[in-house]
Amino acid sequence: MDRSVLRILDASFNRAREGLRVIEDHARMLFDDASLALRAKQLRHQLADVARSFDADALLAARDTPGDVGTRITTGGEQLRPDAESVARAAAKRAAEAMRAIEEYGKLLDADVAARIRQLRYELYAVEQALFIAAPRSAAARNARLHVLLTASLCRGDWLGVAEAVLRGGADVIQLREKNLTDRALLDRASRLRQLTRDHDALLIINDRPDIAVLADADGVHVGEEDLTVADARRIVGPMRLVGASTHNLAEVREAMKDGPDYLGVGPMFASSTKPDVTVNSPELLRTVHDALAADDAITPLVAIGGITADNVARIASIASSRKQPSDGTGSQISIAVAVCNAVIAADQPEEAARKIRAALK
C-alpha cells in the first residue's frame, strides 16, 4: 500500500483512539456512568481489533511526525475550551472524522474493513447522543435533592410565579402534576415550565403523560402504579429522557426495577393531605428499599415522597446521611432526594419554604 495512505491510516487510528478515550473518561469521571463508559471502552477495543487488519509495523514505519505539515497548522479555537463538555464534544467529532477517514482509505485494502469501521462510526454517533443528552439528565437526577410537585389548584399564588419561586429556593426538579387540564392546556403549561426550568438548570418531569413530555421537550416522565409501565413509557419518550416510577412497597420496587427506571419514588413517608386515603409506610420503607437495592449493586436514585415538610424532613435526611459509601471504592452510591407538594407550593412564601427544606438535605 502507498506509504502516504499508510500515514493517513496511522494518524486516523491514533486520533480515533485518543478521542474515544476522552469520551470514556468523560462518561466515567464526570457522570459516573459505568454503562456509557463501557460502551466507549468497547468501541475503542473494537477499533483496535480493526487496526490489526493492517500491518502494524508498516503503519508505524510510515509515521513521520517531524515531517508532518499538519502539526504546524492550528486555529485559535483548538487551543481553548470553555468547559469539560466542550472538550468531550470536540473529542467525539474528532473520533468520528478519523473513523470516516479510516473507512474511506480502508476501502483500498478491504471492503469488509471499511464496513466494520462504518458500523463503529454509527455506534459512536449513538454514544455521542447518550453522552450529551441522556447522561447529563441522569447525572442531574442522581444529584437532585429536592423535587417539587406542581399543581395549580394547590398553589397559594399564580402557578408560574410559584414555580419560579421554588426554583429560586433550590428546587432541582419540577414535576408537573395536573389531572384535569385539557391536552392543549397541559402542553402549554409544560412548555412554559420547560423554558423556566432550563433557565434555572433544573429538570422538568411530566406526571403520567409521556406524550406531553416529548412534545414539551421535558427531561422525563413519572408514572404511577395505575399508569403506563416504565417500559411502555420508555417506548414513547425514548432512551434519552428519564422515566421515574412510584412504588409503595418492596414488591413494587422489584417489579419496577425489571424495566430499568431512572429513579424510584418511594412512599408515602407520612400522612399527606393530597392523598389522605393512602396507607402511610413511614421512612423505614425508604431504608428498606435503599438497602435492598444496594445489596443488588443497583444505584437507582430514590425519591422519598408523601407528607414531607420542614418539620419532618430531618428524618429523611438522617437516613440519607447514614448510608455508607460502597466498600469497593467505586464512589457510587444510591442518592436520596425528597419530593414535596403542599409544604412548598401552598406556603405563603414558597421560595423560603423550598430553601428551608433544601437546606435540611445538604
Disulfide bonds with the S-S distance in Angstrom:
none
